[in-house]
């Protein structure tokens, strides 16, 4: 997926939040385009719950934002 109307100098936003329970771990990712469109994703991880969920979500979110066309990205996490 590529957002065609985005200028390379416009800022994109990335919000990530990890989650872990006895049933497994995962994360939510929201990428906001410069036009204000939210791209929302949920990820289930294949590893036991640890403190790595948000780090993994950040790395995945950065890759997804890059593939979508983001050049300037502001990332937010509560960890």
mmCIF file of the N, C-alpha and C atoms, coordinates in Angstrom:
data_MODEL
# 
_entry.id   MODEL 
# 
loop_
_atom_site.group_PDB 
_atom_site.id 
_atom_site.type_symbol 
_atom_site.label_atom_id 
_atom_site.label_alt_id 
_atom_site.label_comp_id 
_atom_site.label_asym_id 
_atom_site.label_entity_id 
_atom_site.label_seq_id 
_atom_site.pdbx_PDB_ins_code 
_atom_site.Cartn_x 
_atom_site.Cartn_y 
_atom_site.Cartn_z 
_atom_site.occupancy 
_atom_site.B_iso_or_equiv 
_atom_site.pdbx_formal_charge 
_atom_site.auth_seq_id 
_atom_site.auth_comp_id 
_atom_site.auth_asym_id 
_atom_site.auth_atom_id 
_atom_site.pdbx_PDB_model_num 
ATOM 1   N N  . UNK A 1 1  ? 0.845  -1.161  0.000  1.00 0.00 ? 1  UNK A N  1 
ATOM 2   C CA . UNK A 1 1  ? 0.000  0.000   0.000  1.00 0.00 ? 1  UNK A CA 1 
ATOM 3   C C  . UNK A 1 1  ? 0.897  1.233   0.000  1.00 0.00 ? 1  UNK A C  1 
ATOM 4   N N  . UNK A 1 2  ? 0.633  2.167   -0.876 1.00 0.00 ? 2  UNK A N  1 
ATOM 5   C CA . UNK A 1 2  ? 1.363  3.425   -0.934 1.00 0.00 ? 2  UNK A CA 1 
ATOM 6   C C  . UNK A 1 2  ? 0.368  4.566   -0.972 1.00 0.00 ? 2  UNK A C  1 
ATOM 7   N N  . UNK A 1 3  ? 0.628  5.595   -0.193 1.00 0.00 ? 3  UNK A N  1 
ATOM 8   C CA . UNK A 1 3  ? -0.203 6.799   -0.206 1.00 0.00 ? 3  UNK A CA 1 
ATOM 9   C C  . UNK A 1 3  ? 0.433  7.753   -1.204 1.00 0.00 ? 3  UNK A C  1 
ATOM 10  N N  . UNK A 1 4  ? -0.243 8.024   -2.311 1.00 0.00 ? 4  UNK A N  1 
ATOM 11  C CA . UNK A 1 4  ? 0.356  8.772   -3.413 1.00 0.00 ? 4  UNK A CA 1 
ATOM 12  C C  . UNK A 1 4  ? 0.358  10.279  -3.214 1.00 0.00 ? 4  UNK A C  1 
ATOM 13  N N  . UNK A 1 5  ? -0.555 10.826  -2.412 1.00 0.00 ? 5  UNK A N  1 
ATOM 14  C CA . UNK A 1 5  ? -0.650 12.274  -2.253 1.00 0.00 ? 5  UNK A CA 1 
ATOM 15  C C  . UNK A 1 5  ? 0.300  12.828  -1.202 1.00 0.00 ? 5  UNK A C  1 
ATOM 16  N N  . UNK A 1 6  ? 1.116  11.995  -0.602 1.00 0.00 ? 6  UNK A N  1 
ATOM 17  C CA . UNK A 1 6  ? 1.983  12.438  0.486  1.00 0.00 ? 6  UNK A CA 1 
ATOM 18  C C  . UNK A 1 6  ? 3.283  13.015  -0.061 1.00 0.00 ? 6  UNK A C  1 
ATOM 19  N N  . UNK A 1 7  ? 3.605  14.213  0.380  1.00 0.00 ? 7  UNK A N  1 
ATOM 20  C CA . UNK A 1 7  ? 4.869  14.848  0.047  1.00 0.00 ? 7  UNK A CA 1 
ATOM 21  C C  . UNK A 1 7  ? 5.950  14.262  0.959  1.00 0.00 ? 7  UNK A C  1 
ATOM 22  N N  . UNK A 1 8  ? 7.177  14.102  0.465  1.00 0.00 ? 8  UNK A N  1 
ATOM 23  C CA . UNK A 1 8  ? 8.227  13.495  1.287  1.00 0.00 ? 8  UNK A CA 1 
ATOM 24  C C  . UNK A 1 8  ? 8.543  14.259  2.571  1.00 0.00 ? 8  UNK A C  1 
ATOM 25  N N  . UNK A 1 9  ? 8.268  15.563  2.619  1.00 0.00 ? 9  UNK A N  1 
ATOM 26  C CA . UNK A 1 9  ? 8.613  16.342  3.810  1.00 0.00 ? 9  UNK A CA 1 
ATOM 27  C C  . UNK A 1 9  ? 7.478  16.427  4.828  1.00 0.00 ? 9  UNK A C  1 
ATOM 28  N N  . UNK A 1 10 ? 6.348  15.816  4.558  1.00 0.00 ? 10 UNK A N  1 
ATOM 29  C CA . UNK A 1 10 ? 5.236  15.841  5.501  1.00 0.00 ? 10 UNK A CA 1 
ATOM 30  C C  . UNK A 1 10 ? 5.445  14.804  6.602  1.00 0.00 ? 10 UNK A C  1 
ATOM 31  N N  . UNK A 1 11 ? 4.988  15.156  7.812  1.00 0.00 ? 11 UNK A N  1 
ATOM 32  C CA . UNK A 1 11 ? 5.161  14.262  8.952  1.00 0.00 ? 11 UNK A CA 1 
ATOM 33  C C  . UNK A 1 11 ? 4.034  13.243  9.043  1.00 0.00 ? 11 UNK A C  1 
ATOM 34  N N  . UNK A 1 12 ? 4.408  12.017  9.314  1.00 0.00 ? 12 UNK A N  1 
ATOM 35  C CA . UNK A 1 12 ? 3.487  10.919  9.576  1.00 0.00 ? 12 UNK A CA 1 
ATOM 36  C C  . UNK A 1 12 ? 3.572  10.620  11.069 1.00 0.00 ? 12 UNK A C  1 
ATOM 37  N N  . UNK A 1 13 ? 2.537  10.013  11.625 1.00 0.00 ? 13 UNK A N  1 
ATOM 38  C CA . UNK A 1 13 ? 2.527  9.636   13.036 1.00 0.00 ? 13 UNK A CA 1 
ATOM 39  C C  . UNK A 1 13 ? 2.420  8.122   13.162 1.00 0.00 ? 13 UNK A C  1 
ATOM 40  N N  . UNK A 1 14 ? 3.100  7.584   14.145 1.00 0.00 ? 14 UNK A N  1 
ATOM 41  C CA . UNK A 1 14 ? 3.037  6.157   14.446 1.00 0.00 ? 14 UNK A CA 1 
ATOM 42  C C  . UNK A 1 14 ? 2.762  6.009   15.932 1.00 0.00 ? 14 UNK A C  1 
ATOM 43  N N  . UNK A 1 15 ? 1.675  5.327   16.275 1.00 0.00 ? 15 UNK A N  1 
ATOM 44  C CA . UNK A 1 15 ? 1.348  5.014   17.665 1.00 0.00 ? 15 UNK A CA 1 
ATOM 45  C C  . UNK A 1 15 ? 1.371  3.501   17.819 1.00 0.00 ? 15 UNK A C  1 
ATOM 46  N N  . UNK A 1 16 ? 2.086  3.022   18.841 1.00 0.00 ? 16 UNK A N  1 
ATOM 47  C CA . UNK A 1 16 ? 2.140  1.583   19.107 1.00 0.00 ? 16 UNK A CA 1 
ATOM 48  C C  . UNK A 1 16 ? 1.818  1.324   20.572 1.00 0.00 ? 16 UNK A C  1 
ATOM 49  N N  . UNK A 1 17 ? 1.212  0.170   20.828 1.00 0.00 ? 17 UNK A N  1 
ATOM 50  C CA . UNK A 1 17 ? 0.930  -0.245  22.195 1.00 0.00 ? 17 UNK A CA 1 
ATOM 51  C C  . UNK A 1 17 ? 0.959  -1.762  22.254 1.00 0.00 ? 17 UNK A C  1 
ATOM 52  N N  . UNK A 1 18 ? 1.772  -2.288  23.136 1.00 0.00 ? 18 UNK A N  1 
ATOM 53  C CA . UNK A 1 18 ? 1.883  -3.729  23.288 1.00 0.00 ? 18 UNK A CA 1 
ATOM 54  C C  . UNK A 1 18 ? 0.913  -4.253  24.329 1.00 0.00 ? 18 UNK A C  1 
ATOM 55  N N  . UNK A 1 19 ? 0.668  -5.547  24.266 1.00 0.00 ? 19 UNK A N  1 
ATOM 56  C CA . UNK A 1 19 ? -0.254 -6.191  25.196 1.00 0.00 ? 19 UNK A CA 1 
ATOM 57  C C  . UNK A 1 19 ? 0.225  -7.605  25.463 1.00 0.00 ? 19 UNK A C  1 
ATOM 58  N N  . UNK A 1 20 ? 0.132  -8.016  26.721 1.00 0.00 ? 20 UNK A N  1 
ATOM 59  C CA . UNK A 1 20 ? 0.468  -9.401  27.036 1.00 0.00 ? 20 UNK A CA 1 
ATOM 60  C C  . UNK A 1 20 ? -0.521 -9.939  28.059 1.00 0.00 ? 20 UNK A C  1 
ATOM 61  N N  . UNK A 1 21 ? -0.958 -11.159 27.820 1.00 0.00 ? 21 UNK A N  1 
ATOM 62  C CA . UNK A 1 21 ? -1.867 -11.863 28.719 1.00 0.00 ? 21 UNK A CA 1 
ATOM 63  C C  . UNK A 1 21 ? -1.388 -13.302 28.838 1.00 0.00 ? 21 UNK A C  1 
ATOM 64  N N  . UNK A 1 22 ? -2.073 -14.065 29.648 1.00 0.00 ? 22 UNK A N  1 
ATOM 65  C CA . UNK A 1 22 ? -1.725 -15.479 29.779 1.00 0.00 ? 22 UNK A CA 1 
ATOM 66  C C  . UNK A 1 22 ? -1.945 -16.231 28.473 1.00 0.00 ? 22 UNK A C  1 
ATOM 67  N N  . UNK A 1 23 ? -2.833 -15.713 27.610 1.00 0.00 ? 23 UNK A N  1 
ATOM 68  C CA . UNK A 1 23 ? -3.129 -16.367 26.334 1.00 0.00 ? 23 UNK A CA 1 
ATOM 69  C C  . UNK A 1 23 ? -2.144 -16.002 25.225 1.00 0.00 ? 23 UNK A C  1 
ATOM 70  N N  . UNK A 1 24 ? -1.331 -14.991 25.423 1.00 0.00 ? 24 UNK A N  1 
ATOM 71  C CA . UNK A 1 24 ? -0.379 -14.604 24.392 1.00 0.00 ? 24 UNK A CA 1 
ATOM 72  C C  . UNK A 1 24 ? -0.094 -13.120 24.414 1.00 0.00 ? 24 UNK A C  1 
ATOM 73  N N  . UNK A 1 25 ? 0.644  -12.672 23.421 1.00 0.00 ? 25 UNK A N  1 
ATOM 74  C CA . UNK A 1 25 ? 1.011  -11.264 23.347 1.00 0.00 ? 25 UNK A CA 1 
ATOM 75  C C  . UNK A 1 25 ? 0.726  -10.723 21.956 1.00 0.00 ? 25 UNK A C  1 
ATOM 76  N N  . UNK A 1 26 ? 0.608  -9.413  21.878 1.00 0.00 ? 26 UNK A N  1 
ATOM 77  C CA . UNK A 1 26 ? 0.326  -8.774  20.604 1.00 0.00 ? 26 UNK A CA 1 
ATOM 78  C C  . UNK A 1 26 ? 0.534  -7.282  20.718 1.00 0.00 ? 26 UNK A C  1 
ATOM 79  N N  . UNK A 1 27 ? 0.090  -6.567  19.698 1.00 0.00 ? 27 UNK A N  1 
ATOM 80  C CA . UNK A 1 27 ? 0.263  -5.122  19.692 1.00 0.00 ? 27 UNK A CA 1 
ATOM 81  C C  . UNK A 1 27 ? -0.737 -4.485  18.746 1.00 0.00 ? 27 UNK A C  1 
ATOM 82  N N  . UNK A 1 28 ? -1.003 -3.234  19.017 1.00 0.00 ? 28 UNK A N  1 
ATOM 83  C CA . UNK A 1 28 ? -1.799 -2.417  18.121 1.00 0.00 ? 28 UNK A CA 1 
ATOM 84  C C  . UNK A 1 28 ? -0.906 -1.364  17.499 1.00 0.00 ? 28 UNK A C  1 
ATOM 85  N N  . UNK A 1 29 ? -1.112 -1.095  16.227 1.00 0.00 ? 29 UNK A N  1 
ATOM 86  C CA . UNK A 1 29 ? -0.326 -0.102  15.491 1.00 0.00 ? 29 UNK A CA 1 
ATOM 87  C C  . UNK A 1 29 ? -1.293 0.802   14.752 1.00 0.00 ? 29 UNK A C  1 
ATOM 88  N N  . UNK A 1 30 ? -1.095 2.116   14.890 1.00 0.00 ? 30 UNK A N  1 
ATOM 89  C CA . UNK A 1 30 ? -1.870 3.083   14.116 1.00 0.00 ? 30 UNK A CA 1 
ATOM 90  C C  . UNK A 1 30 ? -0.882 4.010   13.425 1.00 0.00 ? 30 UNK A C  1 
ATOM 91  N N  . UNK A 1 31 ? -0.958 4.054   12.106 1.00 0.00 ? 31 UNK A N  1 
ATOM 92  C CA . UNK A 1 31 ? -0.156 4.975   11.304 1.00 0.00 ? 31 UNK A CA 1 
ATOM 93  C C  . UNK A 1 31 ? -1.107 6.046   10.793 1.00 0.00 ? 31 UNK A C  1 
ATOM 94  N N  . UNK A 1 32 ? -0.794 7.309   11.075 1.00 0.00 ? 32 UNK A N  1 
ATOM 95  C CA . UNK A 1 32 ? -1.621 8.416   10.612 1.00 0.00 ? 32 UNK A CA 1 
ATOM 96  C C  . UNK A 1 32 ? -0.882 9.142   9.496  1.00 0.00 ? 32 UNK A C  1 
ATOM 97  N N  . UNK A 1 33 ? -1.514 9.224   8.335  1.00 0.00 ? 33 UNK A N  1 
ATOM 98  C CA . UNK A 1 33 ? -0.913 9.885   7.175  1.00 0.00 ? 33 UNK A CA 1 
ATOM 99  C C  . UNK A 1 33 ? -0.948 11.399  7.367  1.00 0.00 ? 33 UNK A C  1 
ATOM 100 N N  . UNK A 1 34 ? -0.182 12.141  6.582  1.00 0.00 ? 34 UNK A N  1 
ATOM 101 C CA . UNK A 1 34 ? -0.237 13.603  6.659  1.00 0.00 ? 34 UNK A CA 1 
ATOM 102 C C  . UNK A 1 34 ? -1.630 14.169  6.368  1.00 0.00 ? 34 UNK A C  1 
ATOM 103 N N  . UNK A 1 35 ? -2.453 13.417  5.653  1.00 0.00 ? 35 UNK A N  1 
ATOM 104 C CA . UNK A 1 35 ? -3.811 13.862  5.339  1.00 0.00 ? 35 UNK A CA 1 
ATOM 105 C C  . UNK A 1 35 ? -4.793 13.518  6.459  1.00 0.00 ? 35 UNK A C  1 
ATOM 106 N N  . UNK A 1 36 ? -4.325 12.855  7.527  1.00 0.00 ? 36 UNK A N  1 
ATOM 107 C CA . UNK A 1 36 ? -5.174 12.522  8.659  1.00 0.00 ? 36 UNK A CA 1 
ATOM 108 C C  . UNK A 1 36 ? -5.855 11.173  8.572  1.00 0.00 ? 36 UNK A C  1 
ATOM 109 N N  . UNK A 1 37 ? -5.507 10.362  7.589  1.00 0.00 ? 37 UNK A N  1 
ATOM 110 C CA . UNK A 1 37 ? -6.092 9.024   7.453  1.00 0.00 ? 37 UNK A CA 1 
ATOM 111 C C  . UNK A 1 37 ? -5.379 8.061   8.404  1.00 0.00 ? 37 UNK A C  1 
ATOM 112 N N  . UNK A 1 38 ? -6.146 7.312   9.204  1.00 0.00 ? 38 UNK A N  1 
ATOM 113 C CA . UNK A 1 38 ? -5.580 6.330   10.123 1.00 0.00 ? 38 UNK A CA 1 
ATOM 114 C C  . UNK A 1 38 ? -5.551 4.951   9.480  1.00 0.00 ? 38 UNK A C  1 
ATOM 115 N N  . UNK A 1 39 ? -4.384 4.332   9.519  1.00 0.00 ? 39 UNK A N  1 
ATOM 116 C CA . UNK A 1 39 ? -4.206 2.954   9.067  1.00 0.00 ? 39 UNK A CA 1 
ATOM 117 C C  . UNK A 1 39 ? -4.001 2.128   10.331 1.00 0.00 ? 39 UNK A C  1 
ATOM 118 N N  . UNK A 1 40 ? -4.954 1.261   10.658 1.00 0.00 ? 40 UNK A N  1 
ATOM 119 C CA . UNK A 1 40 ? -4.939 0.529   11.921 1.00 0.00 ? 40 UNK A CA 1 
ATOM 120 C C  . UNK A 1 40 ? -4.606 -0.945  11.698 1.00 0.00 ? 40 UNK A C  1 
ATOM 121 N N  . UNK A 1 41 ? -3.747 -1.476  12.580 1.00 0.00 ? 41 UNK A N  1 
ATOM 122 C CA . UNK A 1 41 ? -3.309 -2.859  12.471 1.00 0.00 ? 41 UNK A CA 1 
ATOM 123 C C  . UNK A 1 41 ? -3.267 -3.501  13.856 1.00 0.00 ? 41 UNK A C  1 
ATOM 124 N N  . UNK A 1 42 ? -3.582 -4.775  13.921 1.00 0.00 ? 42 UNK A N  1 
ATOM 125 C CA . UNK A 1 42 ? -3.443 -5.577  15.137 1.00 0.00 ? 42 UNK A CA 1 
ATOM 126 C C  . UNK A 1 42 ? -2.533 -6.754  14.812 1.00 0.00 ? 42 UNK A C  1 
ATOM 127 N N  . UNK A 1 43 ? -1.609 -7.032  15.705 1.00 0.00 ? 43 UNK A N  1 
ATOM 128 C CA . UNK A 1 43 ? -0.625 -8.081  15.473 1.00 0.00 ? 43 UNK A CA 1 
ATOM 129 C C  . UNK A 1 43 ? -0.637 -9.050  16.652 1.00 0.00 ? 43 UNK A C  1 
ATOM 130 N N  . UNK A 1 44 ? -0.620 -10.327 16.356 1.00 0.00 ? 44 UNK A N  1 
ATOM 131 C CA . UNK A 1 44 ? -0.467 -11.353 17.385 1.00 0.00 ? 44 UNK A CA 1 
ATOM 132 C C  . UNK A 1 44 ? 0.931  -11.929 17.237 1.00 0.00 ? 44 UNK A C  1 
ATOM 133 N N  . UNK A 1 45 ? 1.693  -11.910 18.329 1.00 0.00 ? 45 UNK A N  1 
ATOM 134 C CA . UNK A 1 45 ? 3.061  -12.399 18.292 1.00 0.00 ? 45 UNK A CA 1 
ATOM 135 C C  . UNK A 1 45 ? 3.114  -13.881 18.620 1.00 0.00 ? 45 UNK A C  1 
ATOM 136 N N  . UNK A 1 46 ? 4.104  -14.548 18.072 1.00 0.00 ? 46 UNK A N  1 
ATOM 137 C CA . UNK A 1 46 ? 4.284  -15.972 18.299 1.00 0.00 ? 46 UNK A CA 1 
ATOM 138 C C  . UNK A 1 46 ? 5.300  -16.270 19.389 1.00 0.00 ? 46 UNK A C  1 
ATOM 139 N N  . UNK A 1 47 ? 5.511  -15.330 20.320 1.00 0.00 ? 47 UNK A N  1 
ATOM 140 C CA . UNK A 1 47 ? 6.426  -15.586 21.422 1.00 0.00 ? 47 UNK A CA 1 
ATOM 141 C C  . UNK A 1 47 ? 5.712  -15.324 22.738 1.00 0.00 ? 47 UNK A C  1 
ATOM 142 N N  . UNK A 1 48 ? 6.258  -15.901 23.815 1.00 0.00 ? 48 UNK A N  1 
ATOM 143 C CA . UNK A 1 48 ? 5.645  -15.733 25.123 1.00 0.00 ? 48 UNK A CA 1 
ATOM 144 C C  . UNK A 1 48 ? 5.693  -14.268 25.541 1.00 0.00 ? 48 UNK A C  1 
ATOM 145 N N  . UNK A 1 49 ? 4.745  -13.897 26.363 1.00 0.00 ? 49 UNK A N  1 
ATOM 146 C CA . UNK A 1 49 ? 4.652  -12.520 26.843 1.00 0.00 ? 49 UNK A CA 1 
ATOM 147 C C  . UNK A 1 49 ? 5.950  -12.106 27.533 1.00 0.00 ? 49 UNK A C  1 
ATOM 148 N N  . UNK A 1 50 ? 6.405  -10.923 27.198 1.00 0.00 ? 50 UNK A N  1 
ATOM 149 C CA . UNK A 1 50 ? 7.618  -10.362 27.782 1.00 0.00 ? 50 UNK A CA 1 
ATOM 150 C C  . UNK A 1 50 ? 7.507  -8.849  27.687 1.00 0.00 ? 50 UNK A C  1 
ATOM 151 N N  . UNK A 1 51 ? 8.612  -8.180  27.864 1.00 0.00 ? 51 UNK A N  1 
ATOM 152 C CA . UNK A 1 51 ? 8.590  -6.723  27.729 1.00 0.00 ? 51 UNK A CA 1 
ATOM 153 C C  . UNK A 1 51 ? 8.958  -6.282  26.313 1.00 0.00 ? 51 UNK A C  1 
ATOM 154 N N  . UNK A 1 52 ? 8.968  -7.194  25.366 1.00 0.00 ? 52 UNK A N  1 
ATOM 155 C CA . UNK A 1 52 ? 9.392  -6.877  24.004 1.00 0.00 ? 52 UNK A CA 1 
ATOM 156 C C  . UNK A 1 52 ? 8.257  -6.503  23.061 1.00 0.00 ? 52 UNK A C  1 
ATOM 157 N N  . UNK A 1 53 ? 7.003  -6.570  23.494 1.00 0.00 ? 53 UNK A N  1 
ATOM 158 C CA . UNK A 1 53 ? 5.883  -6.337  22.584 1.00 0.00 ? 53 UNK A CA 1 
ATOM 159 C C  . UNK A 1 53 ? 5.951  -4.958  21.934 1.00 0.00 ? 53 UNK A C  1 
ATOM 160 N N  . UNK A 1 54 ? 6.198  -3.929  22.744 1.00 0.00 ? 54 UNK A N  1 
ATOM 161 C CA . UNK A 1 54 ? 6.184  -2.573  22.186 1.00 0.00 ? 54 UNK A CA 1 
ATOM 162 C C  . UNK A 1 54 ? 7.388  -2.322  21.287 1.00 0.00 ? 54 UNK A C  1 
ATOM 163 N N  . UNK A 1 55 ? 8.533  -2.888  21.638 1.00 0.00 ? 55 UNK A N  1 
ATOM 164 C CA . UNK A 1 55 ? 9.702  -2.760  20.771 1.00 0.00 ? 55 UNK A CA 1 
ATOM 165 C C  . UNK A 1 55 ? 9.428  -3.408  19.418 1.00 0.00 ? 55 UNK A C  1 
ATOM 166 N N  . UNK A 1 56 ? 8.906  -4.620  19.422 1.00 0.00 ? 56 UNK A N  1 
ATOM 167 C CA . UNK A 1 56 ? 8.585  -5.313  18.172 1.00 0.00 ? 56 UNK A CA 1 
ATOM 168 C C  . UNK A 1 56 ? 7.542  -4.536  17.376 1.00 0.00 ? 56 UNK A C  1 
ATOM 169 N N  . UNK A 1 57 ? 6.527  -3.999  18.061 1.00 0.00 ? 57 UNK A N  1 
ATOM 170 C CA . UNK A 1 57 ? 5.493  -3.211  17.383 1.00 0.00 ? 57 UNK A CA 1 
ATOM 171 C C  . UNK A 1 57 ? 6.094  -1.958  16.760 1.00 0.00 ? 57 UNK A C  1 
ATOM 172 N N  . UNK A 1 58 ? 7.032  -1.326  17.461 1.00 0.00 ? 58 UNK A N  1 
ATOM 173 C CA . UNK A 1 58 ? 7.683  -0.129  16.925 1.00 0.00 ? 58 UNK A CA 1 
ATOM 174 C C  . UNK A 1 58 ? 8.457  -0.456  15.652 1.00 0.00 ? 58 UNK A C  1 
ATOM 175 N N  . UNK A 1 59 ? 9.224  -1.530  15.677 1.00 0.00 ? 59 UNK A N  1 
ATOM 176 C CA . UNK A 1 59 ? 10.003 -1.926  14.498 1.00 0.00 ? 59 UNK A CA 1 
ATOM 177 C C  . UNK A 1 59 ? 9.077  -2.260  13.326 1.00 0.00 ? 59 UNK A C  1 
ATOM 178 N N  . UNK A 1 60 ? 8.036  -3.041  13.595 1.00 0.00 ? 60 UNK A N  1 
ATOM 179 C CA . UNK A 1 60 ? 7.085  -3.405  12.537 1.00 0.00 ? 60 UNK A CA 1 
ATOM 180 C C  . UNK A 1 60 ? 6.372  -2.168  12.012 1.00 0.00 ? 60 UNK A C  1 
ATOM 181 N N  . UNK A 1 61 ? 5.940  -1.290  12.919 1.00 0.00 ? 61 UNK A N  1 
ATOM 182 C CA . UNK A 1 61 ? 5.255  -0.063  12.508 1.00 0.00 ? 61 UNK A CA 1 
ATOM 183 C C  . UNK A 1 61 ? 6.137  0.835   11.654 1.00 0.00 ? 61 UNK A C  1 
ATOM 184 N N  . UNK A 1 62 ? 7.413  0.938   12.008 1.00 0.00 ? 62 UNK A N  1 
ATOM 185 C CA . UNK A 1 62 ? 8.334  1.751   11.212 1.00 0.00 ? 62 UNK A CA 1 
ATOM 186 C C  . UNK A 1 62 ? 8.498  1.173   9.813  1.00 0.00 ? 62 UNK A C  1 
ATOM 187 N N  . UNK A 1 63 ? 8.604  -0.142  9.716  1.00 0.00 ? 63 UNK A N  1 
ATOM 188 C CA . UNK A 1 63 ? 8.714  -0.780  8.396  1.00 0.00 ? 63 UNK A CA 1 
ATOM 189 C C  . UNK A 1 63 ? 7.451  -0.557  7.569  1.00 0.00 ? 63 UNK A C  1 
ATOM 190 N N  . UNK A 1 64 ? 6.293  -0.712  8.222  1.00 0.00 ? 64 UNK A N  1 
ATOM 191 C CA . UNK A 1 64 ? 5.026  -0.519  7.513  1.00 0.00 ? 64 UNK A CA 1 
ATOM 192 C C  . UNK A 1 64 ? 4.889  0.926   7.034  1.00 0.00 ? 64 UNK A C  1 
ATOM 193 N N  . UNK A 1 65 ? 5.247  1.877   7.887  1.00 0.00 ? 65 UNK A N  1 
ATOM 194 C CA . UNK A 1 65 ? 5.157  3.285   7.506  1.00 0.00 ? 65 UNK A CA 1 
ATOM 195 C C  . UNK A 1 65 ? 6.084  3.580   6.332  1.00 0.00 ? 65 UNK A C  1 
ATOM 196 N N  . UNK A 1 66 ? 7.286  3.030   6.362  1.00 0.00 ? 66 UNK A N  1 
ATOM 197 C CA . UNK A 1 66 ? 8.231  3.233   5.261  1.00 0.00 ? 66 UNK A CA 1 
ATOM 198 C C  . UNK A 1 66 ? 7.677  2.668   3.958  1.00 0.00 ? 66 UNK A C  1 
ATOM 199 N N  . UNK A 1 67 ? 7.118  1.465   4.026  1.00 0.00 ? 67 UNK A N  1 
ATOM 200 C CA . UNK A 1 67 ? 6.550  0.839   2.827  1.00 0.00 ? 67 UNK A CA 1 
ATOM 201 C C  . UNK A 1 67 ? 5.343  1.606   2.296  1.00 0.00 ? 67 UNK A C  1 
ATOM 202 N N  . UNK A 1 68 ? 4.681  2.344   3.173  1.00 0.00 ? 68 UNK A N  1 
ATOM 203 C CA . UNK A 1 68 ? 3.514  3.128   2.776  1.00 0.00 ? 68 UNK A CA 1 
ATOM 204 C C  . UNK A 1 68 ? 3.930  4.457   2.152  1.00 0.00 ? 68 UNK A C  1 
ATOM 205 N N  . UNK A 1 69 ? 5.172  4.863   2.344  1.00 0.00 ? 69 UNK A N  1 
ATOM 206 C CA . UNK A 1 69 ? 5.659  6.089   1.736  1.00 0.00 ? 69 UNK A CA 1 
ATOM 207 C C  . UNK A 1 69 ? 6.138  7.144   2.713  1.00 0.00 ? 69 UNK A C  1 
ATOM 208 N N  . UNK A 1 70 ? 6.141  6.845   4.003  1.00 0.00 ? 70 UNK A N  1 
ATOM 209 C CA . UNK A 1 70 ? 6.560  7.824   5.007  1.00 0.00 ? 70 UNK A CA 1 
ATOM 210 C C  . UNK A 1 70 ? 8.064  8.069   4.933  1.00 0.00 ? 70 UNK A C  1 
ATOM 211 N N  . UNK A 1 71 ? 8.432  9.329   4.996  1.00 0.00 ? 71 UNK A N  1 
ATOM 212 C CA . UNK A 1 71 ? 9.842  9.714   5.058  1.00 0.00 ? 71 UNK A CA 1 
ATOM 213 C C  . UNK A 1 71 ? 10.176 10.351  6.401  1.00 0.00 ? 71 UNK A C  1 
ATOM 214 N N  . UNK A 1 72 ? 9.243  11.119  6.975  1.00 0.00 ? 72 UNK A N  1 
ATOM 215 C CA . UNK A 1 72 ? 9.408  11.754  8.284  1.00 0.00 ? 72 UNK A CA 1 
ATOM 216 C C  . UNK A 1 72 ? 8.342  11.186  9.210  1.00 0.00 ? 72 UNK A C  1 
ATOM 217 N N  . UNK A 1 73 ? 8.778  10.458  10.236 1.00 0.00 ? 73 UNK A N  1 
ATOM 218 C CA . UNK A 1 73 ? 7.859  9.724   11.095 1.00 0.00 ? 73 UNK A CA 1 
ATOM 219 C C  . UNK A 1 73 ? 8.080  10.116  12.548 1.00 0.00 ? 73 UNK A C  1 
ATOM 220 N N  . UNK A 1 74 ? 7.001  10.468  13.235 1.00 0.00 ? 74 UNK A N  1 
ATOM 221 C CA . UNK A 1 74 ? 7.034  10.701  14.675 1.00 0.00 ? 74 UNK A CA 1 
ATOM 222 C C  . UNK A 1 74 ? 6.406  9.487   15.342 1.00 0.00 ? 74 UNK A C  1 
ATOM 223 N N  . UNK A 1 75 ? 7.157  8.815   16.211 1.00 0.00 ? 75 UNK A N  1 
ATOM 224 C CA . UNK A 1 75 ? 6.674  7.586   16.840 1.00 0.00 ? 75 UNK A CA 1 
ATOM 225 C C  . UNK A 1 75 ? 6.330  7.843   18.302 1.00 0.00 ? 75 UNK A C  1 
ATOM 226 N N  . UNK A 1 76 ? 5.225  7.252   18.738 1.00 0.00 ? 76 UNK A N  1 
ATOM 227 C CA . UNK A 1 76 ? 4.747  7.397   20.109 1.00 0.00 ? 76 UNK A CA 1 
ATOM 228 C C  . UNK A 1 76 ? 4.494  6.021   20.710 1.00 0.00 ? 76 UNK A C  1 
ATOM 229 N N  . UNK A 1 77 ? 4.911  5.863   21.971 1.00 0.00 ? 77 UNK A N  1 
ATOM 230 C CA . UNK A 1 77 ? 4.692  4.628   22.715 1.00 0.00 ? 77 UNK A CA 1 
ATOM 231 C C  . UNK A 1 77 ? 4.620  4.994   24.190 1.00 0.00 ? 77 UNK A C  1 
ATOM 232 N N  . UNK A 1 78 ? 3.948  4.184   24.981 1.00 0.00 ? 78 UNK A N  1 
ATOM 233 C CA . UNK A 1 78 ? 3.899  4.475   26.408 1.00 0.00 ? 78 UNK A CA 1 
ATOM 234 C C  . UNK A 1 78 ? 4.995  3.744   27.185 1.00 0.00 ? 78 UNK A C  1 
ATOM 235 N N  . UNK A 1 79 ? 5.936  3.171   26.485 1.00 0.00 ? 79 UNK A N  1 
ATOM 236 C CA . UNK A 1 79 ? 7.062  2.502   27.154 1.00 0.00 ? 79 UNK A CA 1 
ATOM 237 C C  . UNK A 1 79 ? 8.365  3.185   26.812 1.00 0.00 ? 79 UNK A C  1 
# 
